[in-house]
Amino acid sequence: MKLYKLHDSKGRTYNMTVYLGKDRRCVTPSMTATHATVTGFTARNEHVGHKLYMDNFFSSPALFDDLHTKTINCCGTIRPNRKEDTEEFRT
């Protein structure tokens, strides 16, 4: 069983869902399933200036760019073989 949770620095949960397999309804050529998951979780926190930390399962340049336009700052690890990986993203 896999749970996705969005919580604050004190551990309070803001949003949570059970992973039931890849939701192909949200996937588009420009948005992966993980990108859609994070976007859905952060919808209530747009334009507030929150900081979001994530692991390499979710991190991608496209997601970070999308969240930046919504005033959500991001920090996360990346996979060296991710398709969207660029040198600019590593700095």
VODREN-144804 format. One record per atom (N, C-alpha, C, O): x, y, z; atom name; residue number from 1. Coordinates in nm, 3 decimals. Layout:
BEGIN
{{X; Y; Z}; "CA"; NUM}
...
END
This chain:
BEGIN
{{0.085; -0.117; 0.000}; "N"; 1}
{{0.000; 0.000; 0.000}; "CA"; 1}
{{0.090; 0.123; 0.000}; "C"; 1}
{{0.190; 0.128; 0.071}; "O"; 1}
{{0.053; 0.222; -0.079}; "N"; 2}
{{0.130; 0.345; -0.088}; "CA"; 2}
{{0.038; 0.463; -0.060}; "C"; 2}
{{-0.071; 0.473; -0.117}; "O"; 2}
{{0.083; 0.551; 0.029}; "N"; 3}
{{0.008; 0.673; 0.061}; "CA"; 3}
{{0.086; 0.793; 0.014}; "C"; 3}
{{0.208; 0.799; 0.032}; "O"; 3}
{{0.018; 0.889; -0.044}; "N"; 4}
{{0.078; 1.018; -0.075}; "CA"; 4}
{{0.023; 1.116; 0.027}; "C"; 4}
{{-0.098; 1.125; 0.047}; "O"; 4}
{{0.114; 1.191; 0.092}; "N"; 5}
{{0.072; 1.286; 0.194}; "CA"; 5}
{{0.139; 1.419; 0.172}; "C"; 5}
{{0.255; 1.426; 0.130}; "O"; 5}
{{0.067; 1.525; 0.201}; "N"; 6}
{{0.120; 1.660; 0.204}; "CA"; 6}
{{0.106; 1.707; 0.348}; "C"; 6}
{{-0.004; 1.715; 0.401}; "O"; 6}
{{0.220; 1.738; 0.411}; "N"; 7}
{{0.213; 1.781; 0.550}; "CA"; 7}
{{0.307; 1.896; 0.575}; "C"; 7}
{{0.397; 1.924; 0.495}; "O"; 7}
{{0.287; 1.964; 0.687}; "N"; 8}
{{0.370; 2.079; 0.720}; "CA"; 8}
{{0.493; 2.034; 0.798}; "C"; 8}
{{0.512; 1.915; 0.822}; "O"; 8}
{{0.577; 2.130; 0.836}; "N"; 9}
{{0.703; 2.099; 0.904}; "CA"; 9}
{{0.682; 2.038; 1.042}; "C"; 9}
{{0.774; 1.978; 1.098}; "O"; 9}
{{0.563; 2.054; 1.098}; "N"; 10}
{{0.533; 1.995; 1.229}; "CA"; 10}
{{0.466; 1.859; 1.218}; "C"; 10}
{{0.434; 1.797; 1.319}; "O"; 10}
{{0.446; 1.813; 1.095}; "N"; 11}
{{0.388; 1.680; 1.073}; "CA"; 11}
{{0.237; 1.677; 1.058}; "C"; 11}
{{0.180; 1.569; 1.044}; "O"; 11}
{{0.171; 1.792; 1.059}; "N"; 12}
{{0.026; 1.795; 1.040}; "CA"; 12}
{{-0.007; 1.768; 0.894}; "C"; 12}
{{0.051; 1.831; 0.805}; "O"; 12}
{{-0.098; 1.677; 0.870}; "N"; 13}
{{-0.134; 1.639; 0.733}; "CA"; 13}
{{-0.238; 1.736; 0.677}; "C"; 13}
{{-0.341; 1.763; 0.739}; "O"; 13}
{{-0.208; 1.789; 0.556}; "N"; 14}
{{-0.301; 1.877; 0.485}; "CA"; 14}
{{-0.384; 1.801; 0.382}; "C"; 14}
{{-0.500; 1.832; 0.359}; "O"; 14}
{{-0.323; 1.702; 0.321}; "N"; 15}
{{-0.390; 1.626; 0.217}; "CA"; 15}
{{-0.329; 1.488; 0.213}; "C"; 15}
{{-0.210; 1.471; 0.240}; "O"; 15}
{{-0.409; 1.388; 0.178}; "N"; 16}
{{-0.361; 1.252; 0.174}; "CA"; 16}
{{-0.447; 1.172; 0.077}; "C"; 16}
{{-0.568; 1.194; 0.067}; "O"; 16}
{{-0.385; 1.079; 0.006}; "N"; 17}
{{-0.459; 0.990; -0.082}; "CA"; 17}
{{-0.390; 0.855; -0.087}; "C"; 17}
{{-0.269; 0.846; -0.065}; "O"; 17}
{{-0.466; 0.753; -0.115}; "N"; 18}
{{-0.411; 0.618; -0.131}; "CA"; 18}
{{-0.382; 0.598; -0.279}; "C"; 18}
{{-0.467; 0.625; -0.364}; "O"; 18}
{{-0.261; 0.551; -0.310}; "N"; 19}
{{-0.223; 0.525; -0.449}; "CA"; 19}
{{-0.295; 0.399; -0.495}; "C"; 19}
{{-0.281; 0.293; -0.435}; "O"; 19}
{{-0.371; 0.412; -0.602}; "N"; 20}
{{-0.447; 0.299; -0.657}; "CA"; 20}
{{-0.402; 0.263; -0.798}; "C"; 20}
{{-0.477; 0.202; -0.874}; "O"; 20}
{{-0.281; 0.299; -0.832}; "N"; 21}
{{-0.230; 0.276; -0.967}; "CA"; 21}
{{-0.229; 0.406; -1.044}; "C"; 21}
{{-0.292; 0.504; -1.003}; "O"; 21}
{{-0.157; 0.408; -1.153}; "N"; 22}
{{-0.142; 0.529; -1.232}; "CA"; 22}
{{-0.277; 0.577; -1.285}; "C"; 22}
{{-0.350; 0.501; -1.350}; "O"; 22}
{{-0.309; 0.702; -1.255}; "N"; 23}
{{-0.435; 0.761; -1.301}; "CA"; 23}
{{-0.413; 0.821; -1.439}; "C"; 23}
{{-0.363; 0.933; -1.451}; "O"; 23}
{{-0.448; 0.748; -1.541}; "N"; 24}
{{-0.422; 0.791; -1.678}; "CA"; 24}
{{-0.513; 0.905; -1.724}; "C"; 24}
{{-0.487; 0.966; -1.828}; "O"; 24}
{{-0.618; 0.936; -1.649}; "N"; 25}
{{-0.706; 1.047; -1.686}; "CA"; 25}
{{-0.634; 1.181; -1.673}; "C"; 25}
{{-0.667; 1.276; -1.744}; "O"; 25}
{{-0.538; 1.189; -1.582}; "N"; 26}
{{-0.467; 1.315; -1.558}; "CA"; 26}
{{-0.343; 1.331; -1.645}; "C"; 26}
{{-0.286; 1.440; -1.652}; "O"; 26}
{{-0.301; 1.224; -1.710}; "N"; 27}
{{-0.177; 1.227; -1.788}; "CA"; 27}
{{-0.200; 1.291; -1.923}; "C"; 27}
{{-0.295; 1.258; -1.994}; "O"; 27}
{{-0.111; 1.385; -1.958}; "N"; 28}
{{-0.113; 1.449; -2.089}; "CA"; 28}
{{0.030; 1.443; -2.144}; "C"; 28}
{{0.121; 1.404; -2.071}; "O"; 28}
{{0.051; 1.479; -2.269}; "N"; 29}
{{0.188; 1.479; -2.321}; "CA"; 29}
{{0.283; 1.570; -2.242}; "C"; 29}
{{0.403; 1.544; -2.239}; "O"; 29}
{{0.231; 1.674; -2.179}; "N"; 30}
{{0.316; 1.766; -2.104}; "CA"; 30}
{{0.309; 1.745; -1.953}; "C"; 30}
{{0.377; 1.815; -1.878}; "O"; 30}
{{0.228; 1.648; -1.905}; "N"; 31}
{{0.214; 1.627; -1.762}; "CA"; 31}
{{0.212; 1.478; -1.728}; "C"; 31}
{{0.125; 1.404; -1.775}; "O"; 31}
{{0.309; 1.435; -1.648}; "N"; 32}
{{0.315; 1.296; -1.605}; "CA"; 32}
{{0.216; 1.272; -1.491}; "C"; 32}
{{0.158; 1.366; -1.437}; "O"; 32}
{{0.197; 1.147; -1.455}; "N"; 33}
{{0.106; 1.113; -1.346}; "CA"; 33}
{{0.155; 1.170; -1.213}; "C"; 33}
{{0.075; 1.218; -1.133}; "O"; 33}
{{0.286; 1.166; -1.189}; "N"; 34}
{{0.338; 1.222; -1.064}; "CA"; 34}
{{0.324; 1.374; -1.061}; "C"; 34}
{{0.296; 1.432; -0.957}; "O"; 34}
{{0.344; 1.438; -1.176}; "N"; 35}
{{0.325; 1.583; -1.187}; "CA"; 35}
{{0.180; 1.617; -1.153}; "C"; 35}
{{0.155; 1.712; -1.079}; "O"; 35}
{{0.086; 1.542; -1.206}; "N"; 36}
{{-0.056; 1.565; -1.179}; "CA"; 36}
{{-0.089; 1.543; -1.031}; "C"; 36}
{{-0.169; 1.617; -0.975}; "O"; 36}
{{-0.027; 1.444; -0.969}; "N"; 37}
{{-0.050; 1.417; -0.827}; "CA"; 37}
{{-0.006; 1.537; -0.743}; "C"; 37}
{{-0.081; 1.583; -0.657}; "O"; 37}
{{0.114; 1.587; -0.767}; "N"; 38}
{{0.165; 1.701; -0.690}; "CA"; 38}
{{0.082; 1.826; -0.717}; "C"; 38}
{{0.050; 1.900; -0.624}; "O"; 38}
{{0.047; 1.850; -0.841}; "N"; 39}
{{-0.035; 1.966; -0.876}; "CA"; 39}
{{-0.169; 1.962; -0.804}; "C"; 39}
{{-0.216; 2.063; -0.753}; "O"; 39}
{{-0.231; 1.845; -0.801}; "N"; 40}
{{-0.358; 1.831; -0.730}; "CA"; 40}
{{-0.345; 1.853; -0.581}; "C"; 40}
{{-0.431; 1.915; -0.519}; "O"; 40}
{{-0.237; 1.803; -0.523}; "N"; 41}
{{-0.215; 1.819; -0.379}; "CA"; 41}
{{-0.189; 1.963; -0.341}; "C"; 41}
{{-0.227; 2.006; -0.231}; "O"; 41}
{{-0.126; 2.038; -0.427}; "N"; 42}
{{-0.087; 2.175; -0.392}; "CA"; 42}
{{-0.186; 2.281; -0.438}; "C"; 42}
{{-0.161; 2.400; -0.420}; "O"; 42}
{{-0.296; 2.243; -0.496}; "N"; 43}
{{-0.393; 2.338; -0.552}; "CA"; 43}
{{-0.440; 2.440; -0.448}; "C"; 43}
{{-0.461; 2.557; -0.481}; "O"; 43}
{{-0.458; 2.398; -0.325}; "N"; 44}
{{-0.506; 2.489; -0.220}; "CA"; 44}
{{-0.396; 2.583; -0.168}; "C"; 44}
{{-0.425; 2.679; -0.097}; "O"; 44}
{{-0.271; 2.556; -0.203}; "N"; 45}
{{-0.159; 2.632; -0.150}; "CA"; 45}
{{-0.091; 2.722; -0.253}; "C"; 45}
{{0.020; 2.770; -0.229}; "O"; 45}
{{-0.156; 2.744; -0.366}; "N"; 46}
{{-0.096; 2.827; -0.470}; "CA"; 46}
{{-0.091; 2.973; -0.428}; "C"; 46}
{{-0.179; 3.022; -0.358}; "O"; 46}
{{0.015; 3.042; -0.470}; "N"; 47}
{{0.033; 3.185; -0.451}; "CA"; 47}
{{0.040; 3.226; -0.304}; "C"; 47}
{{0.003; 3.338; -0.269}; "O"; 47}
{{0.086; 3.134; -0.219}; "N"; 48}
{{0.103; 3.164; -0.077}; "CA"; 48}
{{0.251; 3.173; -0.041}; "C"; 48}
{{0.287; 3.236; 0.058}; "O"; 48}
{{0.336; 3.111; -0.122}; "N"; 49}
{{0.480; 3.116; -0.097}; "CA"; 49}
{{0.534; 3.000; -0.015}; "C"; 49}
{{0.640; 3.012; 0.047}; "O"; 49}
{{0.463; 2.890; -0.014}; "N"; 50}
{{0.510; 2.773; 0.061}; "CA"; 50}
{{0.634; 2.711; -0.005}; "C"; 50}
{{0.663; 2.736; -0.122}; "O"; 50}
{{0.704; 2.631; 0.074}; "N"; 51}
{{0.819; 2.555; 0.024}; "CA"; 51}
{{0.779; 2.408; 0.023}; "C"; 51}
{{0.720; 2.358; 0.119}; "O"; 51}
{{0.813; 2.340; -0.085}; "N"; 52}
{{0.777; 2.200; -0.101}; "CA"; 52}
{{0.904; 2.118; -0.120}; "C"; 52}
{{0.986; 2.149; -0.206}; "O"; 52}
{{0.921; 2.014; -0.038}; "N"; 53}
{{1.036; 1.925; -0.048}; "CA"; 53}
{{0.987; 1.789; -0.094}; "C"; 53}
{{0.885; 1.739; -0.046}; "O"; 53}
{{1.059; 1.728; -0.189}; "N"; 54}
{{1.015; 1.599; -0.242}; "CA"; 54}
{{1.135; 1.513; -0.279}; "C"; 54}
{{1.247; 1.562; -0.292}; "O"; 54}
{{1.110; 1.385; -0.296}; "N"; 55}
{{1.218; 1.295; -0.337}; "CA"; 55}
{{1.219; 1.280; -0.488}; "C"; 55}
{{1.139; 1.341; -0.559}; "O"; 55}
{{1.310; 1.198; -0.537}; "N"; 56}
{{1.328; 1.186; -0.682}; "CA"; 56}
{{1.215; 1.117; -0.756}; "C"; 56}
{{1.213; 1.118; -0.879}; "O"; 56}
{{1.122; 1.059; -0.685}; "N"; 57}
{{1.005; 0.998; -0.750}; "CA"; 57}
{{0.919; 1.106; -0.815}; "C"; 57}
{{0.861; 1.084; -0.921}; "O"; 57}
{{0.910; 1.223; -0.751}; "N"; 58}
{{0.823; 1.331; -0.799}; "CA"; 58}
{{0.898; 1.440; -0.874}; "C"; 58}
{{0.841; 1.500; -0.966}; "O"; 58}
{{1.022; 1.468; -0.840}; "N"; 59}
{{1.097; 1.581; -0.894}; "CA"; 59}
{{1.115; 1.574; -1.045}; "C"; 59}
{{1.152; 1.470; -1.100}; "O"; 59}
{{1.088; 1.686; -1.110}; "N"; 60}
{{1.116; 1.700; -1.254}; "CA"; 60}
{{1.123; 1.848; -1.287}; "C"; 60}
{{1.060; 1.929; -1.219}; "O"; 60}
{{1.199; 1.885; -1.388}; "N"; 61}
{{1.207; 2.026; -1.426}; "CA"; 61}
{{1.071; 2.085; -1.461}; "C"; 61}
{{1.041; 2.198; -1.424}; "O"; 61}
{{0.988; 2.010; -1.531}; "N"; 62}
{{0.856; 2.060; -1.570}; "CA"; 62}
{{0.770; 2.089; -1.448}; "C"; 62}
{{0.701; 2.190; -1.443}; "O"; 62}
{{0.773; 1.999; -1.349}; "N"; 63}
{{0.696; 2.019; -1.226}; "CA"; 63}
{{0.746; 2.141; -1.151}; "C"; 63}
{{0.667; 2.223; -1.105}; "O"; 63}
{{0.879; 2.154; -1.136}; "N"; 64}
{{0.934; 2.267; -1.063}; "CA"; 64}
{{0.900; 2.399; -1.132}; "C"; 64}
{{0.868; 2.497; -1.065}; "O"; 64}
{{0.906; 2.401; -1.264}; "N"; 65}
{{0.867; 2.522; -1.339}; "CA"; 65}
{{0.720; 2.555; -1.317}; "C"; 65}
{{0.685; 2.671; -1.296}; "O"; 65}
{{0.635; 2.453; -1.322}; "N"; 66}
{{0.491; 2.473; -1.303}; "CA"; 66}
{{0.463; 2.528; -1.163}; "C"; 66}
{{0.386; 2.623; -1.148}; "O"; 66}
{{0.523; 2.469; -1.061}; "N"; 67}
{{0.500; 2.514; -0.924}; "CA"; 67}
{{0.557; 2.654; -0.901}; "C"; 67}
{{0.501; 2.732; -0.825}; "O"; 67}
{{0.668; 2.685; -0.966}; "N"; 68}
{{0.727; 2.819; -0.953}; "CA"; 68}
{{0.630; 2.927; -1.002}; "C"; 68}
{{0.621; 3.034; -0.942}; "O"; 68}
{{0.558; 2.899; -1.109}; "N"; 69}
{{0.460; 2.996; -1.159}; "CA"; 69}
{{0.344; 3.014; -1.062}; "C"; 69}
{{0.271; 3.113; -1.070}; "O"; 69}
{{0.327; 2.919; -0.971}; "N"; 70}
{{0.219; 2.926; -0.872}; "CA"; 70}
{{0.271; 2.972; -0.735}; "C"; 70}
{{0.203; 2.957; -0.634}; "O"; 70}
{{0.393; 3.027; -0.734}; "N"; 71}
{{0.459; 3.077; -0.613}; "CA"; 71}
{{0.477; 2.967; -0.508}; "C"; 71}
{{0.461; 2.992; -0.389}; "O"; 71}
{{0.511; 2.848; -0.553}; "N"; 72}
{{0.545; 2.738; -0.463}; "CA"; 72}
{{0.691; 2.704; -0.492}; "C"; 72}
{{0.725; 2.658; -0.601}; "O"; 72}
{{0.777; 2.726; -0.392}; "N"; 73}
{{0.919; 2.696; -0.406}; "CA"; 73}
{{0.943; 2.548; -0.383}; "C"; 73}
{{0.878; 2.487; -0.298}; "O"; 73}
{{1.036; 2.489; -0.458}; "N"; 74}
{{1.060; 2.345; -0.451}; "CA"; 74}
{{1.205; 2.312; -0.425}; "C"; 74}
{{1.296; 2.386; -0.462}; "O"; 74}
{{1.224; 2.199; -0.363}; "N"; 75}
{{1.357; 2.143; -0.344}; "CA"; 75}
{{1.340; 1.992; -0.347}; "C"; 75}
{{1.250; 1.937; -0.284}; "O"; 75}
{{1.427; 1.925; -0.421}; "N"; 76}
{{1.415; 1.781; -0.427}; "CA"; 76}
{{1.535; 1.716; -0.493}; "C"; 76}
{{1.613; 1.782; -0.562}; "O"; 76}
{{1.549; 1.589; -0.472}; "N"; 77}
{{1.654; 1.512; -0.537}; "CA"; 77}
{{1.607; 1.475; -0.677}; "C"; 77}
{{1.487; 1.474; -0.704}; "O"; 77}
{{1.701; 1.443; -0.765}; "N"; 78}
{{1.664; 1.403; -0.901}; "CA"; 78}
{{1.730; 1.271; -0.935}; "C"; 78}
{{1.832; 1.233; -0.878}; "O"; 78}
{{1.670; 1.202; -1.029}; "N"; 79}
{{1.729; 1.080; -1.084}; "CA"; 79}
{{1.819; 1.120; -1.200}; "C"; 79}
{{1.777; 1.199; -1.285}; "O"; 79}
{{1.939; 1.067; -1.206}; "N"; 80}
{{2.030; 1.108; -1.314}; "CA"; 80}
{{1.982; 1.068; -1.453}; "C"; 80}
{{2.027; 1.125; -1.552}; "O"; 80}
{{1.893; 0.971; -1.463}; "N"; 81}
{{1.847; 0.924; -1.594}; "CA"; 81}
{{1.707; 0.972; -1.630}; "C"; 81}
{{1.646; 0.919; -1.723}; "O"; 81}
{{1.655; 1.072; -1.559}; "N"; 82}
{{1.521; 1.123; -1.589}; "CA"; 82}
{{1.520; 1.189; -1.727}; "C"; 82}
{{1.614; 1.260; -1.762}; "O"; 82}
{{1.415; 1.165; -1.803}; "N"; 83}
{{1.406; 1.215; -1.940}; "CA"; 83}
{{1.422; 1.366; -1.950}; "C"; 83}
{{1.493; 1.415; -2.038}; "O"; 83}
{{1.357; 1.441; -1.860}; "N"; 84}
{{1.358; 1.586; -1.870}; "CA"; 84}
{{1.482; 1.649; -1.809}; "C"; 84}
{{1.494; 1.772; -1.807}; "O"; 84}
{{1.575; 1.569; -1.758}; "N"; 85}
{{1.691; 1.620; -1.688}; "CA"; 85}
{{1.776; 1.709; -1.778}; "C"; 85}
{{1.806; 1.675; -1.892}; "O"; 85}
{{1.813; 1.825; -1.725}; "N"; 86}
{{1.901; 1.916; -1.798}; "CA"; 86}
{{2.008; 1.966; -1.700}; "C"; 86}
{{1.991; 1.957; -1.579}; "O"; 86}
{{2.115; 2.017; -1.753}; "N"; 87}
{{2.221; 2.072; -1.668}; "CA"; 87}
{{2.171; 2.189; -1.585}; "C"; 87}
{{2.211; 2.206; -1.470}; "O"; 87}
{{2.083; 2.270; -1.643}; "N"; 88}
{{2.027; 2.385; -1.573}; "CA"; 88}
{{1.950; 2.342; -1.449}; "C"; 88}
{{1.952; 2.410; -1.347}; "O"; 88}
{{1.881; 2.228; -1.458}; "N"; 89}
{{1.801; 2.178; -1.346}; "CA"; 89}
{{1.889; 2.136; -1.230}; "C"; 89}
{{1.844; 2.141; -1.115}; "O"; 89}
{{2.010; 2.095; -1.255}; "N"; 90}
{{2.099; 2.046; -1.150}; "CA"; 90}
{{2.161; 2.157; -1.068}; "C"; 90}
{{2.216; 2.130; -0.962}; "O"; 90}
{{2.154; 2.281; -1.113}; "N"; 91}
{{2.219; 2.390; -1.041}; "CA"; 91}
{{2.125; 2.459; -0.945}; "C"; 91}
{{2.165; 2.553; -0.877}; "O"; 91}
END
